[in-house]
Amino acid sequence: MLQVMPMYNAEVAPPHLRGGMNILFQWFVTFGILCAGLINYGCDFIDVWGWRLALGLAAIPGAIVFLGGLVMPESPSSLIERGHFEKARVVSACCQACISCCVCDSWHVARRLSGLFYRRLSTSTCIEHLAEY
């Protein structure tokens, strides 16, 4: 999760929030590590069942992350790689307020150049390519 989530955030976040979303994710991970350490330290003073309490409390954030992962949309890049171009366009439009040229470049690479070459498109060309699909 630590390797995939920043990439997912950068892909689906609006361009003006991408850096902040990744920094926020890293801050939450660091804060979670601090909380886990404090919980383990506090549960260490409970004689018999302290380890059970620490384990139970650790399961709560894990369950929240698991349930959140079930409702998150798939990333547009993953959908494009599997050939679901229309679904990728819908997910991309839902995740971002405007369609950035990065998404259009991915479409152009996947549909026209089979992923072997990369060419930067202007915004007008980008919208024209999306209109084709």
C-alpha positions, 0 to 999 in steps of 0.5 A: 500500500505504501508504494501504490497509494501515492501513485493512485493519488497522483493519478486520480487527484486534480492537478492542483491537489496532487502534491498535497494529497501525497503529502497528506497520505505520508503524514497519515502513515507517520501519524498511524505509526506514532499512534500504534507505538503509543497504543503498544506502549500503553497496552504493555502495562496491562498484564494478561490481556494487553496484547489482545487489546493492542491487536484488536485496536490494530485491526480497526484501521486495517478494516477501515482501509479494506472497506475503503478499498472496496469502494474506490474506483479503479485507476484509469491507467489500470483500465487502459492496460486491460483494454477497458477504454470507455470505463477508463474515460468515465472514471477519469472524468469522475475523478478529475474536474477537468481532463488533463493532457496526461490522461489523453496522452495515456489514451493516445499511447494505448490506442494509437501507438500500442504503448511503444512511443510517447508524444505530448499532445496540446489541450485542443488535440487532447479534447479532439482525441477524446471526442473520437472515443 
